Amino acid sequence: MSLEKEHKLSVTSNATPIWGALEGALVITGAAGFIGSCMVSYLNQHGFENLILVDEFNNEEKELNLLHKKYLVRVEREEFFDWAQKEKPVINFFFHLGARTDTTEFNYAIHQYLNVEYSKKIWNFCTINNIPLVYASSAATYGEGELGYDDNHDLIEQLHPLNPYGISKNEFDKWMLHQEDHPPFWAGLKFFNVYGPNEYHKARMASVIFHSFNQIKENGKVKLFKSHKTGFKNGEQLRDFIYVKDVIAVCYWLMEQTLGEFKTLQGLNPAIYNLGTGKARSFNDLVKYTFAGLNLQSRIDYIDIPEDIRDKYQYFTEASMNKLKAAGYTKDFYSLEKGIDDYVRNYLATNTFF
């Protein structure tokens, strides 16, 4: 059976943007990936079809992330800057959500090129062309959290990420903060543990919820990592899990404040912002609510953490969300219970894309 037949795909609406139609386009990098494709869907739902999608469009299941979505053009990642120089599109906003996110990829050169050098080119492109920019950073920059999880710019130079992915994200953050020239508005978002629909293609890097669902369907139980650290029981490692629908809502809100009628909102400064829920939850809880979404009781087996990631494993993350709230974001985030329930019942159990 083909992937297209195995999965149902939601159809987006054509609501009118709250501040009216924009003359220029919106760019989304990583547009065929997990968060990027959800961003495309969310923009479609809010009436935006003037989208320029940037990615490597060579993966069949990622291709399904874009089925039935509306946009102007797709541009291969390596061709974007030449394409833009030739076509000279009018661009009103830039969402840089593409990255190499594999925390088990230890060849730093790959992360350096895709997450640092390519991001610098986007920063310079937006600066030269006067385009507001929102880009994805990561909570992986915080390492073991020895300095806490505060998105204070003064701490960024002192952070010690645990893996090449986190290092690359922090290197770009550090570089960006030293730039005298910058886009008219910018925001870096330190994504914590994001889960939700359209991550089907991510294999090992998909969320624990995704893997738990598939293990439940196959074996009726879930494997979780044992704890190899004093003070943490098996499955009680704590992470700040955030539903992808909250992530894209914040991205959209930042664009709304920049381009919309509220663009002079006091307190909305260019900054690096944490993007989590502000509440750490255990993997045991996560699995319990995945089972609950299937109306089942939890059954868990605990296994050793693979040695290649054991010394780089985060046991606790929890975003300080004060800065984003102070900037004016007041919408409530999905609780872990409600987010997982929506994801399991409305997407995983029905093989539906967002």
Residue frames relative to the residue before (quaternion, step in Angstrom):
aa qw qx qy qz dx dy dz
M 1.0000 0.0000 0.0000 0.0000 0.00 0.00 0.00
S 0.4475 -0.6984 0.4833 0.2800 3.60 -0.87 0.88
L 0.6353 -0.5260 0.4005 0.3992 3.53 -1.26 0.43
E 0.6253 0.5543 -0.3465 0.4262 3.57 0.99 -0.79
K 0.6945 0.4591 -0.2794 0.4784 3.60 0.99 -0.78
E 0.6470 0.5403 -0.3241 0.4294 3.58 1.12 -0.59
H 0.7769 0.3207 -0.1545 0.5193 3.57 1.10 -0.62
K 0.3173 -0.6901 0.6150 0.2118 3.52 -1.15 0.73
L 0.1679 -0.7973 0.5738 0.0832 3.57 -1.07 0.66
S 0.4279 -0.7139 0.4930 0.2533 3.54 -0.86 0.98
V 0.3270 -0.7247 0.5759 0.1901 3.55 -1.17 0.63
T 0.3711 -0.7607 0.4909 0.2067 3.56 -0.73 1.03
S 0.4699 -0.6702 0.5044 0.2751 3.54 -1.29 0.46
N 0.3833 -0.7130 0.5375 0.2362 3.57 -1.30 0.01
A 0.1031 0.8206 -0.5510 0.1112 3.57 0.86 0.96
T 0.5052 -0.6475 0.4794 0.3092 3.57 -1.15 0.59
P 0.4976 -0.6470 0.4738 0.3306 3.63 -0.85 0.88
I 0.5655 -0.6553 0.3717 0.3357 3.57 -0.90 0.87
W 0.7562 0.3215 -0.2277 0.5225 3.63 1.10 -0.40
G 0.6562 -0.5271 0.3129 0.4401 3.58 1.21 0.41
A 0.6803 -0.5115 0.3460 0.3948 3.54 -1.28 0.27
L 0.3405 -0.7161 0.5736 0.2056 3.55 -1.12 0.74
E 0.4900 -0.6598 0.4789 0.3086 3.56 -1.09 0.64
G 0.7547 0.3865 -0.2015 0.4903 3.56 0.99 -0.82
A 0.5721 -0.6016 0.4513 0.3273 3.51 -1.38 0.08
L 0.3356 -0.6813 0.6069 0.2343 3.51 -1.41 0.17
V 0.2371 -0.7711 0.5766 0.1292 3.59 -0.93 0.90
I 0.0410 -0.7650 0.6422 0.0259 3.56 -1.06 0.83
T 0.1666 -0.7553 0.6233 0.1156 3.60 -0.71 1.02
G 0.7493 0.2929 -0.2729 0.5275 3.55 -1.15 0.62
A 0.2579 0.8492 -0.4395 0.1389 3.54 1.30 0.39
A 0.6932 0.4369 -0.2873 0.4961 3.61 1.14 -0.44
G 0.5823 0.6101 -0.3627 0.3964 3.57 1.26 -0.15
F 0.8076 -0.3143 0.2195 0.4481 3.51 -1.38 -0.18
I 0.7936 0.3014 -0.1708 0.5001 3.59 0.32 -1.24
G 0.6348 0.5591 -0.3349 0.4149 3.57 0.98 -0.81
S 0.6864 0.4694 -0.2958 0.4701 3.60 0.89 -0.87
C 0.6079 0.5224 -0.3527 0.4829 3.60 1.12 -0.58
M 0.6182 0.5343 -0.3363 0.4682 3.58 1.10 -0.70
V 0.6237 0.5313 -0.3316 0.4678 3.58 1.00 -0.81
S 0.6643 0.5053 -0.3014 0.4611 3.58 0.89 -0.94
Y 0.6613 0.5128 -0.3047 0.4548 3.58 0.92 -0.91
L 0.6472 0.5014 -0.3161 0.4794 3.57 0.99 -0.80
N 0.6174 0.5299 -0.3402 0.4714 3.60 0.99 -0.77
Q 0.6643 0.5169 -0.3022 0.4474 3.57 0.91 -0.91
H 0.7159 0.3942 -0.2398 0.5240 3.56 1.19 -0.51
G 0.6865 -0.5565 0.2605 0.3889 3.56 1.19 0.55
F 0.5772 0.5971 -0.3793 0.4079 3.59 1.23 0.09
E 0.0145 0.7848 -0.6183 0.0391 3.55 -0.74 1.12
N 0.5440 0.6214 -0.3803 0.4163 3.58 1.35 -0.08
L 0.2981 0.7926 -0.4599 0.2673 3.52 0.82 1.13
I 0.1956 -0.7261 0.6484 0.1184 3.53 -1.14 0.81
L 0.1660 -0.8151 0.5526 0.0509 3.57 -0.49 1.24
V 0.0775 -0.7970 0.5990 -0.0036 3.56 -0.81 1.06
D 0.3243 0.7108 -0.5693 0.2559 3.57 -0.84 1.02
E 0.4785 -0.5397 0.5521 0.4183 3.50 -1.39 -0.34
F 0.1479 -0.8288 0.5373 0.0502 3.57 -0.35 1.23
N 0.4235 0.7226 -0.4345 0.3312 3.56 0.61 1.15
N 0.6183 0.5210 -0.3437 0.4776 3.58 1.21 0.42
E 0.4787 -0.7187 0.4222 0.2759 3.57 -0.62 1.15
E 0.7155 0.4369 -0.2778 0.4690 3.59 0.83 -0.88
K 0.5983 0.5205 -0.3644 0.4883 3.60 1.11 -0.53
E 0.5830 0.5814 -0.3636 0.4357 3.55 1.11 -0.67
L 0.6460 0.5206 -0.3207 0.4569 3.57 1.01 -0.77
N 0.5492 0.6109 -0.3970 0.4094 3.61 1.16 -0.43
L 0.7511 0.3907 -0.1999 0.4931 3.58 1.15 -0.60
L 0.4328 0.7090 -0.4661 0.3045 3.58 1.23 -0.06
H 0.8340 0.1505 -0.1840 0.4979 3.55 -0.97 1.07
K 0.5393 0.5907 -0.4292 0.4195 3.61 1.20 0.14
K 0.3592 -0.7570 0.5217 0.1604 3.55 -1.14 0.70
Y 0.1517 0.7760 -0.5897 0.1642 3.55 -0.92 0.99
L 0.5913 -0.5871 0.4254 0.3532 3.56 -1.30 0.22
V 0.7984 -0.1378 0.1840 0.5565 3.55 0.73 -1.09
R 0.2789 -0.6971 0.6250 0.2137 3.53 -1.32 0.45
V 0.0573 -0.7809 0.6216 0.0258 3.56 -1.04 0.78
E 0.4585 -0.6749 0.5029 0.2853 3.56 -0.85 0.95
R 0.6239 -0.5957 0.3615 0.3540 3.54 -0.97 0.91
E 0.7240 0.4503 -0.2572 0.4549 3.60 0.81 -0.96
E 0.6932 0.4612 -0.2725 0.4822 3.59 1.24 -0.28
F 0.4494 0.7509 -0.4319 0.2179 3.58 1.22 -0.36
F 0.7198 0.4613 -0.2899 0.4302 3.62 0.66 -1.01
D 0.6344 0.4944 -0.3313 0.4933 3.61 1.03 -0.69
W 0.6342 0.5348 -0.3196 0.4579 3.56 1.01 -0.85
A 0.6821 0.4901 -0.2895 0.4591 3.57 0.89 -0.94
Q 0.6299 0.5254 -0.3356 0.4631 3.58 1.04 -0.71
K 0.6923 0.4692 -0.2725 0.4756 3.56 1.02 -0.80
E 0.7736 0.3864 -0.1939 0.4634 3.58 0.79 -1.03
K 0.1658 -0.8374 0.5008 0.1431 3.58 1.25 -0.53
P 0.0859 0.8196 -0.5599 0.0859 3.60 0.66 1.04
V 0.4200 -0.6416 0.5674 0.3002 3.55 -1.20 0.53
I 0.0488 -0.8156 0.5756 -0.0319 3.58 -0.56 1.20
N 0.2410 -0.8053 0.5313 0.1056 3.57 -0.74 1.06
F 0.8052 0.0025 0.0269 0.5924 3.59 1.14 -0.53
F 0.1866 -0.7882 0.5833 0.0604 3.54 -1.14 0.77
F 0.0950 -0.7642 0.6370 0.0358 3.57 -0.80 1.11
H 0.0940 -0.7985 0.5939 0.0279 3.58 -0.40 1.22
L 0.0822 0.8322 -0.5333 0.1278 3.56 0.03 1.37
G 0.5543 0.6210 -0.3876 0.3962 3.58 1.26 -0.12
A 0.1879 0.7608 -0.6046 0.1429 3.57 -1.10 0.76
R 0.4320 -0.5855 0.5817 0.3636 3.52 -1.36 0.09
T 0.0989 -0.8597 0.5012 -0.0018 3.58 -0.31 1.27
D 0.4415 0.7170 -0.4455 0.3041 3.58 1.25 0.05
T 0.2625 -0.7989 0.5247 0.1328 3.58 -0.41 1.22
T 0.6564 0.4773 -0.3189 0.4895 3.59 1.28 -0.10
E 0.5190 0.5866 -0.4303 0.4488 3.59 1.29 0.21
F 0.1123 -0.8496 0.5149 0.0203 3.57 -0.31 1.27
N 0.4893 0.6019 -0.4626 0.4292 3.59 1.24 0.28
Y 0.2882 -0.8148 0.4751 0.1653 3.55 -0.04 1.30
A 0.5581 0.6236 -0.4012 0.3724 3.60 1.07 -0.58
I 0.6211 0.5368 -0.3413 0.4578 3.59 1.08 -0.70
H 0.6803 0.4696 -0.2844 0.4856 3.58 0.91 -0.92
Q 0.6189 0.5556 -0.3426 0.4368 3.57 1.01 -0.81
Y 0.6980 0.4681 -0.2854 0.4607 3.57 0.86 -0.90
L 0.7688 0.4039 -0.2138 0.4474 3.58 0.69 -1.11
N 0.7842 0.3693 -0.1779 0.4659 3.59 0.90 -0.90
V 0.7374 0.3611 -0.2207 0.5265 3.56 1.18 -0.47
E 0.7631 0.3929 -0.2326 0.4573 3.58 0.44 -1.18
Y 0.6649 0.4842 -0.3171 0.4720 3.60 0.91 -0.83
S 0.6406 0.5189 -0.3242 0.4640 3.60 1.03 -0.76
K 0.6070 0.5387 -0.3522 0.4662 3.60 1.07 -0.65
K 0.6457 0.5185 -0.3219 0.4590 3.57 0.98 -0.83
I 0.6428 0.5055 -0.3210 0.4778 3.57 1.03 -0.78
W 0.6229 0.5370 -0.3348 0.4600 3.61 0.95 -0.85
N 0.6959 0.4678 -0.2782 0.4685 3.58 0.82 -0.97
F 0.6133 0.5431 -0.3394 0.4623 3.58 1.05 -0.76
C 0.6907 0.4691 -0.2787 0.4746 3.59 0.87 -0.94
T 0.6210 0.5401 -0.3368 0.4574 3.58 1.08 -0.70
I 0.6936 0.4836 -0.2755 0.4574 3.56 0.80 -1.03
N 0.7760 0.3605 -0.1714 0.4884 3.56 0.97 -0.90
N 0.4586 -0.7312 0.4221 0.2772 3.58 1.30 0.30
I 0.4023 0.7148 -0.4594 0.3408 3.58 0.99 0.94
P 0.4249 -0.6819 0.5260 0.2790 3.64 -0.81 0.91
L 0.1511 -0.8153 0.5588 0.0146 3.56 -1.02 0.90
V 0.0434 -0.7203 0.6903 0.0524 3.52 -1.16 0.83
Y 0.0078 -0.8177 0.5753 -0.0162 3.59 -0.76 0.98
A 0.4829 -0.6722 0.4929 0.2684 3.55 -1.23 0.57
S 0.0791 -0.7165 0.6915 0.0468 3.50 -0.93 1.04
S 0.3652 -0.7475 0.5177 0.1998 3.62 -1.11 -0.40
A 0.5174 -0.6111 0.5045 0.3231 3.53 -1.24 0.57
A 0.4963 0.6466 -0.4325 0.3855 3.60 1.24 -0.19
T 0.5418 0.6232 -0.3966 0.4009 3.59 1.23 -0.33
Y 0.6445 0.5655 -0.3157 0.4064 3.60 1.15 -0.56
G 0.3503 -0.7617 0.4891 0.2405 3.60 1.21 -0.17
E 0.8124 -0.2035 0.1782 0.5166 3.56 -0.87 -0.94
G 0.5097 -0.6762 0.4074 0.3420 3.57 1.26 0.01
E 0.2922 0.7919 -0.4967 0.2022 3.57 1.20 0.41
L 0.7160 0.3751 -0.2434 0.5361 3.59 1.23 -0.40
G 0.6011 -0.5592 0.3583 0.4445 3.56 1.26 0.16
Y 0.4529 -0.6712 0.5230 0.2661 3.57 -1.33 -0.18
D 0.3100 0.7420 -0.5142 0.2982 3.52 0.92 1.04
D 0.3553 -0.7663 0.5018 0.1865 3.59 -0.80 1.04
N 0.2298 0.7673 -0.5431 0.2519 3.55 1.00 0.93
H 0.4813 -0.6953 0.4517 0.2844 3.59 -0.72 1.03
D 0.6200 0.5822 -0.3474 0.3949 3.59 1.06 -0.69
L 0.6672 0.5176 -0.2990 0.4444 3.59 1.20 -0.47
I 0.5243 0.7007 -0.4001 0.2721 3.58 1.16 -0.55
E 0.6510 0.5182 -0.3173 0.4549 3.60 0.99 -0.76
Q 0.7061 0.4771 -0.2567 0.4560 3.60 1.18 -0.53
L 0.5105 0.6770 -0.4130 0.3324 3.60 1.24 -0.18
H 0.1701 -0.7788 0.5990 0.0751 3.56 -1.19 0.67
P 0.1766 -0.8103 0.5521 0.0858 3.60 0.11 1.26
L 0.4894 -0.7104 0.4458 0.2390 3.56 -1.17 0.69
N 0.8028 0.1968 -0.0910 0.5554 3.62 1.15 -0.42
P 0.6952 -0.4943 0.3128 0.4178 3.60 -1.19 0.39
Y 0.6023 0.5552 -0.3615 0.4454 3.59 1.05 -0.69
G 0.6914 0.4700 -0.2785 0.4728 3.58 0.81 -0.99
I 0.6138 0.5464 -0.3395 0.4576 3.57 1.05 -0.78
S 0.6774 0.5022 -0.3027 0.4441 3.58 0.85 -0.96
K 0.6519 0.5059 -0.3216 0.4644 3.59 0.98 -0.79
N 0.6702 0.4874 -0.3000 0.4726 3.57 1.00 -0.78
E 0.6145 0.5504 -0.3505 0.4435 3.58 1.05 -0.70
F 0.6623 0.4769 -0.3238 0.4786 3.58 0.97 -0.75
D 0.6132 0.5418 -0.3546 0.4524 3.60 0.96 -0.78
K 0.6696 0.4984 -0.3015 0.4608 3.58 0.90 -0.93
W 0.6529 0.5150 -0.3144 0.4579 3.57 0.91 -0.91
M 0.6687 0.5316 -0.2979 0.4259 3.54 0.87 -1.02
L 0.6811 0.5055 -0.2959 0.4393 3.58 0.93 -0.86
H 0.6710 0.4800 -0.2981 0.4801 3.59 1.23 -0.28
Q 0.5405 0.6449 -0.3994 0.3638 3.58 1.25 -0.02
E 0.3623 -0.7262 0.5443 0.2122 3.55 -0.86 0.98
D 0.7187 0.3551 -0.2210 0.5554 3.56 1.09 -0.70
H 0.0685 0.8152 -0.5641 0.1120 3.56 -0.83 0.95
P 0.6343 -0.5058 0.4026 0.4239 3.59 -1.24 0.24
P 0.6612 -0.5225 0.3473 0.4112 3.62 -1.18 0.36
F 0.7482 -0.0379 -0.0258 0.6619 3.55 1.29 -0.45
W 0.0455 0.7838 -0.6191 0.0167 3.56 -1.11 0.67
A 0.0027 0.7636 -0.6453 -0.0231 3.54 -1.29 0.48
G 0.1841 -0.7430 0.6333 0.1142 3.54 -1.01 0.90
L 0.1763 -0.8020 0.5666 0.0689 3.58 -0.83 0.98
K 0.2465 -0.7661 0.5779 0.1352 3.56 -0.63 1.13
F 0.2087 -0.8011 0.5531 0.0932 3.55 -0.06 1.33
F 0.2784 -0.7153 0.6128 0.1882 3.54 -0.99 0.86
N 0.7838 -0.3165 0.1968 0.4968 3.67 -1.01 -0.53
V 0.1154 -0.8286 0.5476 0.0181 3.55 -0.13 1.33
Y 0.0004 -0.7827 0.6221 -0.0189 3.56 -1.01 0.87
G 0.4197 0.7174 -0.5051 0.2323 3.56 -1.22 0.33
P 0.7585 -0.4009 0.2626 0.4416 3.57 -1.32 0.03
N 0.7680 0.3618 -0.3127 0.4260 3.53 -1.37 0.48
E 0.5513 0.5826 -0.4230 0.4217 3.60 1.17 0.44
Y 0.2811 0.8136 -0.4755 0.1816 3.60 1.28 0.21
H 0.7118 0.4898 -0.2492 0.4374 3.59 1.05 -0.80
K 0.5766 0.6826 -0.3467 0.2853 3.60 1.20 -0.39
A 0.3254 -0.7866 0.4806 0.2107 3.59 1.31 -0.01
R 0.8577 -0.0285 0.0273 0.5127 3.59 -0.85 -0.95
M 0.7023 0.4812 -0.2650 0.4527 3.59 1.11 -0.66
A 0.4340 0.6703 -0.4847 0.3568 3.61 1.21 0.14
S 0.6502 -0.5467 0.3584 0.3872 3.57 -1.21 0.47
V 0.6285 -0.5249 0.4168 0.3946 3.54 -1.29 0.41
I 0.5860 0.5696 -0.3711 0.4410 3.60 1.11 -0.58
F 0.6501 0.5132 -0.3117 0.4656 3.57 0.91 -0.91
H 0.6965 0.4591 -0.2762 0.4774 3.58 0.84 -0.94
S 0.6212 0.5408 -0.3433 0.4514 3.58 1.05 -0.73
F 0.6333 0.5384 -0.3289 0.4482 3.57 0.92 -0.89
N 0.6997 0.4690 -0.2761 0.4628 3.57 0.84 -0.96
Q 0.6375 0.5097 -0.3324 0.4726 3.60 1.05 -0.67
I 0.6250 0.5300 -0.3348 0.4652 3.58 1.04 -0.74
K 0.6743 0.4952 -0.2991 0.4590 3.57 0.89 -0.91
E 0.7249 0.4420 -0.2425 0.4694 3.58 1.05 -0.78
N 0.8462 0.1746 -0.0355 0.5022 3.58 0.83 -1.01
G 0.4684 -0.6984 0.4297 0.3289 3.58 1.24 -0.21
K 0.7618 0.2247 -0.1696 0.5835 3.58 1.28 0.18
V 0.3743 -0.7339 0.5387 0.1764 3.54 -1.33 0.36
K 0.3011 -0.7210 0.5950 0.1882 3.55 -1.14 0.74
L 0.0347 -0.7750 0.6311 0.0004 3.55 -0.94 0.98
F 0.5712 -0.6012 0.4357 0.3501 3.55 -1.19 0.53
K 0.4556 -0.6242 0.5640 0.2911 3.51 -1.16 0.72
S 0.4703 -0.6222 0.5293 0.3341 3.51 -1.30 0.23
H 0.1237 -0.7703 0.6216 0.0708 3.55 -1.04 0.85
K 0.6417 0.4926 -0.3079 0.5008 3.54 1.24 0.51
T 0.5066 -0.6586 0.4723 0.2943 3.55 -0.89 0.97
G 0.7611 0.3611 -0.2771 0.4622 3.55 -0.98 0.88
F 0.7229 0.3377 -0.2236 0.5599 3.57 1.30 -0.17
K 0.3028 -0.7375 0.5758 0.1815 3.58 -0.76 1.04
N 0.6754 -0.4779 0.3616 0.4297 3.57 -1.25 0.32
G 0.8342 0.1758 -0.1588 0.4979 3.55 -0.88 1.02
E 0.6310 0.5408 -0.3332 0.4453 3.57 1.27 -0.08
Q 0.3138 0.7005 -0.5518 0.3262 3.56 1.18 0.49
L 0.2603 -0.8112 0.5167 0.0852 3.56 -0.90 0.99
R 0.0140 0.7818 -0.6224 0.0339 3.55 -0.95 0.93
D 0.4101 -0.6461 0.5761 0.2872 3.51 -1.32 0.37
F 0.0958 -0.8157 0.5705 -0.0018 3.56 -0.22 1.34
I 0.0363 -0.8098 0.5856 -0.0077 3.59 -0.78 1.02
Y 0.4564 -0.6941 0.4966 0.2518 3.55 -0.94 0.99
V 0.5600 -0.6408 0.4084 0.3303 3.57 -0.91 0.89
K 0.5939 0.5732 -0.3744 0.4227 3.62 1.08 -0.56
D 0.6319 0.4965 -0.3319 0.4940 3.59 1.15 -0.52
V 0.6170 0.5577 -0.3429 0.4367 3.58 1.00 -0.79
I 0.7288 0.4231 -0.2583 0.4724 3.58 0.75 -1.00
A 0.5808 0.5643 -0.3777 0.4489 3.61 1.15 -0.49
V 0.6535 0.4932 -0.3109 0.4828 3.59 1.03 -0.78
C 0.6259 0.5319 -0.3377 0.4598 3.60 0.96 -0.82
Y 0.6662 0.4974 -0.2922 0.4726 3.56 0.93 -0.93
W 0.6375 0.5381 -0.3253 0.4452 3.58 0.96 -0.86
L 0.6386 0.5206 -0.3279 0.4621 3.58 0.99 -0.77
M 0.6412 0.4918 -0.3213 0.4937 3.58 1.02 -0.73
E 0.6303 0.5572 -0.3168 0.4379 3.56 0.98 -0.90
Q 0.6840 0.4750 -0.2860 0.4742 3.57 0.92 -0.89
T 0.6792 0.5062 -0.2851 0.4485 3.56 1.07 -0.75
L 0.8015 0.2960 -0.1323 0.5025 3.58 0.89 -0.94
G 0.6800 0.5440 -0.2809 0.4035 3.56 1.17 -0.57
E 0.7726 -0.3800 0.2624 0.4357 3.51 -1.35 -0.15
F 0.7008 0.4478 -0.2683 0.4862 3.59 1.22 -0.40
K 0.3012 0.8167 -0.4633 0.1661 3.59 1.23 0.31
T 0.6699 0.4684 -0.3154 0.4821 3.62 1.20 -0.22
L 0.2433 0.8068 -0.5059 0.1844 3.59 1.28 0.32
Q 0.4262 -0.7067 0.5057 0.2514 3.57 -0.79 1.03
G 0.7812 0.3493 -0.2538 0.4509 3.56 -0.98 0.80
L 0.6076 0.5329 -0.3721 0.4565 3.60 1.21 -0.25
N 0.0586 0.8258 -0.5505 0.1076 3.54 0.14 1.33
P 0.5658 -0.5394 0.4729 0.4066 3.58 -1.16 0.41
A 0.2383 0.7780 -0.5363 0.2242 3.58 -0.68 1.04
I 0.4470 -0.5900 0.5792 0.3415 3.49 -1.42 0.09
Y 0.0839 -0.8088 0.5821 -0.0042 3.56 -0.73 1.12
N 0.4478 -0.6222 0.5651 0.3049 3.54 -1.16 0.64
L 0.0388 -0.7754 0.6281 0.0527 3.54 -1.19 0.59
G 0.3295 0.6612 -0.5967 0.3133 3.48 -0.07 1.46
T 0.6267 -0.5197 0.3869 0.4330 3.58 -1.16 -0.39
G 0.4594 -0.6754 0.4497 0.3613 3.55 1.22 -0.49
K 0.7239 0.3477 -0.2299 0.5497 3.57 1.28 0.15
A 0.2969 -0.7622 0.5531 0.1578 3.59 -0.61 1.17
R 0.0615 -0.7844 0.6169 0.0182 3.56 -1.07 0.81
S 0.5223 -0.6677 0.4405 0.2955 3.56 -1.15 0.60
F 0.5912 -0.5493 0.4509 0.3813 3.54 -1.28 0.37
N 0.5759 0.5699 -0.3811 0.4452 3.59 1.12 -0.55
D 0.6440 0.5066 -0.3162 0.4782 3.58 0.99 -0.82
L 0.6363 0.5505 -0.3222 0.4339 3.53 0.93 -0.94
V 0.6898 0.4650 -0.2814 0.4784 3.58 0.88 -0.93
K 0.6142 0.5610 -0.3477 0.4326 3.58 1.01 -0.80
Y 0.7175 0.4384 -0.2620 0.4738 3.60 0.89 -0.89
T 0.5694 0.5485 -0.3894 0.4726 3.58 1.20 -0.38
F 0.6376 0.4960 -0.3155 0.4979 3.59 0.97 -0.82
A 0.6501 0.5342 -0.3210 0.4347 3.60 0.93 -0.89
G 0.6262 0.5458 -0.3318 0.4471 3.57 1.10 -0.70
L 0.7034 0.3808 -0.2368 0.5515 3.54 1.32 -0.35
N 0.4570 -0.7108 0.4161 0.3357 3.56 1.36 0.23
L 0.5215 0.6117 -0.4098 0.4312 3.56 1.03 0.93
Q 0.4796 -0.6323 0.5246 0.3082 3.55 -1.32 0.34
S 0.5750 -0.6234 0.4107 0.3348 3.59 -1.10 0.72
R 0.0293 0.7342 -0.6783 0.0032 3.52 -1.23 0.74
I 0.0143 0.8350 -0.5431 0.0872 3.57 -0.44 1.25
D 0.1257 -0.7291 0.6670 0.0884 3.54 -1.16 0.81
Y 0.2606 -0.7746 0.5575 0.1457 3.59 -0.91 0.88
I 0.0861 -0.8026 0.5902 -0.0069 3.55 -0.87 1.06
D 0.6160 -0.5528 0.4094 0.3839 3.57 -1.25 0.41
I 0.4889 -0.6119 0.5288 0.3269 3.55 -1.17 0.62
P 0.5208 -0.6378 0.4521 0.3430 3.64 -0.83 0.86
E 0.5600 -0.6542 0.3949 0.3202 3.55 -0.93 0.90
D 0.6311 0.5625 -0.3527 0.4012 3.62 1.06 -0.63
I 0.7699 0.2810 -0.1916 0.5401 3.61 1.19 -0.29
R 0.4204 0.7580 -0.4425 0.2301 3.60 1.24 -0.18
D 0.7453 0.3912 -0.2367 0.4853 3.60 0.87 -0.87
K 0.6894 0.4249 -0.2768 0.5173 3.58 1.30 0.09
Y 0.4607 0.7058 -0.4122 0.3460 3.54 1.29 0.38
Q 0.3250 -0.7458 0.5515 0.1845 3.58 -0.85 1.01
Y 0.2526 -0.7884 0.5479 0.1202 3.57 -0.81 1.02
F 0.8013 0.0840 -0.0435 0.5907 3.58 1.20 -0.35
T 0.1271 0.7427 -0.6548 0.0595 3.54 -1.03 0.86
E 0.1317 0.7702 -0.6169 0.0939 3.55 -1.06 0.78
A 0.3490 -0.7808 0.4873 0.1764 3.53 -0.48 1.23
S 0.3124 -0.6578 0.6459 0.2292 3.52 -1.17 0.72
M 0.1497 -0.8419 0.5171 0.0374 3.58 -0.49 1.19
N 0.3424 0.7859 -0.4687 0.2133 3.58 1.25 0.18
K 0.6633 0.5294 -0.3299 0.4134 3.58 0.91 -0.85
L 0.6726 0.4827 -0.3095 0.4678 3.60 0.88 -0.87
K 0.6393 0.5117 -0.3261 0.4724 3.59 1.01 -0.76
A 0.6515 0.5125 -0.3162 0.4615 3.58 0.98 -0.80
A 0.6319 0.5323 -0.3252 0.4601 3.57 1.18 -0.58
G 0.6602 -0.5499 0.2945 0.4184 3.58 1.26 -0.19
Y 0.5113 0.6276 -0.4476 0.3800 3.61 1.21 0.08
T 0.0495 -0.8502 0.5226 -0.0406 3.57 -0.46 1.24
K 0.4815 0.6811 -0.4445 0.3266 3.61 1.21 -0.14
D 0.4736 -0.6674 0.4974 0.2880 3.57 -1.01 0.80
F 0.3832 -0.6962 0.5563 0.2429 3.55 -1.15 0.68
Y 0.5968 -0.5269 0.4607 0.3924 3.53 -1.27 0.40
S 0.3971 -0.6461 0.5859 0.2857 3.57 -1.07 0.70
L 0.6490 -0.5046 0.3756 0.4279 3.58 -1.22 0.35
E 0.6344 0.5457 -0.3290 0.4377 3.57 0.99 -0.86
K 0.7311 0.4320 -0.2514 0.4644 3.59 0.76 -1.03
G 0.6395 0.5333 -0.3338 0.4419 3.57 1.00 -0.74
I 0.6810 0.4705 -0.2907 0.4801 3.57 0.87 -0.93
D 0.6306 0.5392 -0.3423 0.4410 3.59 0.96 -0.80
D 0.6574 0.4962 -0.3065 0.4772 3.59 0.96 -0.86
Y 0.6655 0.5153 -0.2982 0.4501 3.57 0.90 -0.96
V 0.7071 0.4650 -0.2735 0.4571 3.59 0.79 -1.00
R 0.7472 0.4325 -0.2447 0.4414 3.57 0.69 -1.06
N 0.7987 0.3588 -0.1612 0.4554 3.58 0.85 -0.94
Y 0.7689 0.3042 -0.1835 0.5316 3.61 1.20 -0.26
L 0.7425 0.3998 -0.2516 0.4750 3.61 0.53 -1.11
A 0.7160 0.4589 -0.2694 0.4519 3.60 0.77 -0.99
T 0.7507 0.3600 -0.2083 0.5132 3.60 1.17 -0.45
N 0.3864 -0.7445 0.4576 0.2949 3.59 1.35 0.07
T 0.3971 0.7307 -0.4491 0.3266 3.54 1.00 0.91
F 0.3251 -0.7100 0.5908 0.2029 3.55 -1.12 0.74
F 0.4720 -0.6377 0.5265 0.3056 3.55 -1.31 0.42
